[in-house]
């Protein structure tokens, strides 16, 4: 998928989530703000309650989206026969979309009333959703191939551009300017002391100073704006890869531990959801069919 088309696709999925949430809020805000004791007198109660036409439908749709998102992504990861059906990272994006929209629909299906066995499923779903956000953050910190496979340390190092080599081969800079740029972007990863917050700001300040130094040298050499932007982009990419190399082991370990927490919550949610649906059918609740 071309880069522009991919961005449009992601924007479309994001817009669907926000529009769905806004539409559900706008449709039932007066009902949801009513106390549980007074809702039975609301004209919207018959349709928006969990067993109502709208409420029940939201539960069915939300459950279907979540189950589809979970099972399709798991199947794509585990079955070799599906390995050629699109990139894994695109499947992950659809998984995130379905497992974000699904919980939103289920939230409105409950009409913000939680209790009994359903509460276990709901809070498990909330845990899965929140852990998914954390997992997504960890996921994007780990360099990957275009197919979505995690790269090892040597593969990440191979991704680094020889920025100084590109500058020396393509641009006529004096030796002093070349050395200044080389010193700025070839700095070794420093060991920062202190607490994590101070380490973060120290690293951030050093990285910004490196970029400023390179910008100053490029301006002093009167390089065209387009070339300056290109070289600064390469420097930023180099710094970003240095940062990822530094924390690669940490993020890979965190990702392993994250799976240990995320999957059990998802299984509990799925099991209780199935029990909930079975009990609903046993007691004779039906939707429009």
N, C-alpha and C positions, 0 to 999 in steps of 0.2 A: 504494500500500500504506500503510495507517495506520501511524503512528509506533510504536505499541505492538506491532502485528503484525510490523513490520519488525525490532524488537529481538528479539522471540521467534524470528523466522526466523534471524537472525544467531546467536542463542544456540544454536539447534538445530544449525546447521552447525558451530559451534565444538565443541559437545558430541560430534558424530560424529567429528571429528578426534581429540579427546582419548581417547574411548572406543576407537576403532580402534587408536591407538598403545598404549594401556594393555593392550588385549586381545592384541595381537601380542607385546608384551614378556612378558606373563604366560604366554602359550602356549609361547614358545620360549626363555625366558631361560637355562635350563640348557644348551640346545644351543648358543646363540650365545656363551656364556661358555667353551665347550670349545675347546681349540686346534684349528687346522685339521687337524693330523695325527691327532687322536683322534676327530674327528667321525664318521669312517666307522664307528666301533664303537658310535655312539649309536643307540638304537632310533628316535630321531626323525629320523635322517639321511635316510631314504628319502622322507619327506614334506616336510621343511623345506629340503633342499638346493635350489639354483636350478632344477634340472630335476625336482624332486619334485612331487607332486600339489599340496601347499600352496604351496611356493615358486614353482613355475611359474605357478600361478593368481594369486598376488600380482603377478607380473611382468606378466601379461596385463591384470589389472584396473588396475594402476597406470598402465600405458602407455595404456590406453583412457581413463582419467580425465584424464590430462595432455593427450592429443591432443584430446579433446573440449573441455577447458577452453581450450586455445589457439585452436583453429579456430573455436569458437563465438563467442568474444569478438572475434576478428579479423573474422569475418564481420559481426557486429553493428555494428562500427565502420565498416566499409567499404562495406556494401551498403545503399543507401537503402531498398530494399524491406523491410528488417528494422527500420527506424527506429521504427516504431510498436509493435514487440513488446517492451514493457517499457522501463524507464529504463536508460540506459547504466550508471549506477552500480550497479544491481542485477545487471546482467550481469557487471560487474567483480567484485562480491562473490562470485558463483558461480564466476567464473574463478579467483579467489584460493582458494576452497574446494577446487575440483577439483585445482588445481596445488599445493596443500599436501598433500592426502590422497594424491594420486598418487605423489609422491616418497617419502612414508612407506612405501607399499606396495612400491615398487621397492627401497627400502633393505633391507627385510626379504626381498625376493626374492633379493637378492645374498647373503644370509646373512652380510653384512659381510665379503665376500671380493671384493676388487677387483683386476683385472689385465687386461692386453691391451687390445683395442679397447673392451671394455665400460667400462673405467676412464675412457676419454675421455668417453663418454656420461654416466657417473655424475657425474664432476666438472663437466661442463658443466651437468648438471641441478642440482648443488649451487650453481653460480654463478648459474644462473637463479633458483633459490629465494631465495638471499641477496639478489641484486639486486632481486628482487620485493619483499622486505621494505623495502629502502631506497626503492624506487619508491613503495610505498604510503605511506611517511612523507612523501615529497615531494608526492605526490598530494593528501593531506589538508591540506597547507599552502596549496594554491592554491584560492581561492574559486571555486565553481562554481554553475551554475544547477541547478534541480531535476532537469533532464534529464541533468546531468553535464557540461555544456559549460563550458570554462574561461572565466571572466569577465575582461574587460579592466579597466584601472585606473578608468575612469569608471563602469563598472557596479558595481564594488566600492564606490566612494564613494557611489553612489546607495543602496546597501544600508544605510548608516549611519543610525541613528535620530537624530532631533533630540531627544536626551534632555532637554536643558535646556528645550526648547519644551514637551515633554510635562509636565515638572514644573511649569512656570509656568502651563500651561493647566489642569492637573488638581488641583494641590495648593496650598493656601493657605500658602505659606511667606513669612517676612519677607524683605526685600530683602537683608539681610546673609547669611542662609542660602542664598538663591538664588545670590548672587555667589560664595560659597565653593564650592558645588557646580559652578558654571559654570567656575571657575578650575581645579578638580580634573580635570574630564573634558574640557576644551577645550585642555589643554596640547598644544603642538605636539610633534611627534616630535623628541626631542633627539638630538644627535650625540654618541655615547658614544665616548670615547677608550680606548686600551689594547687588550689582547688580547681575543679573542672571549669568553673565560670571564668576564672582568671586566665586559665590556659586557653580557653576558647578566644577570649578577647586579645590575648597576646599574639596568638597565631593569626587571627583576623587582621590585626594591626600590621604585622609583618608582611602578610600577603598584599594588603593594600599599598604599603610602602613600595613593595617590589613592582607592582603594576604602575604606580606613579613614576617610579624611576625610569621604567621602560618608556612610558608615554613622553616624559621630558626629553629623553635621548632622541626619540623618533621625531618630535617637534623641532628640536634643534638642528636635525639633519634635513628638515624641510621635505620629508616624505609626503607624497599625496595622501589625502584623507582616507581614501579607500585602502591604501596599503597599510596605513596606521591601524585602521579598524581590523584588518585581517590579522596583523601581527599581534595586536592586543588580544584578539580572540584566541590565538594559539597559546599565548602566555597564560591566559585565564584557564584554558583547557588543561595546560600542563600543571598548573597549581592545583586544579581540582583533582586531577589524577594522583598527584602527590598526597593530597588529603585522603583520598580513598585507599591508596596503598597503605598509608599509616594506620588506618583503622579497619583494614580488610579482615584480619583475623577476628577482631572483636565483633564486627557486624555479622560475619558468617556464623559465629558461635551463638550470637543473640537470635539469629534466624532459626537455628536448630531448636533452641529453647522455646522460641515463640510457637513453633509447630506443636510442641508438647502441650502448651496451654490452649492454643486455638482449636485444635481438632477435638479434644474431649468436650469442650463447651458446645461445639457444633453437633456432636453426636447426641449429647443430652437434649439439646434443643430439638433435633430431628425425632428422637424417640418419643419425647413428650408430645410433640406436635402430632405424631401418628396416633398416640393414645387419645389425645384430645379429639381428633377427627373421628376415631372409632366410637368414642363415647357419644359424640354428637349424633352420629348416624343411629346408634342403638336407641337413643332417646327420641328418635323420629324427626329430628330437625332436618329440613330440606331447604334448598335455595329455590331457584326458579324452575328447577327440574326435579 
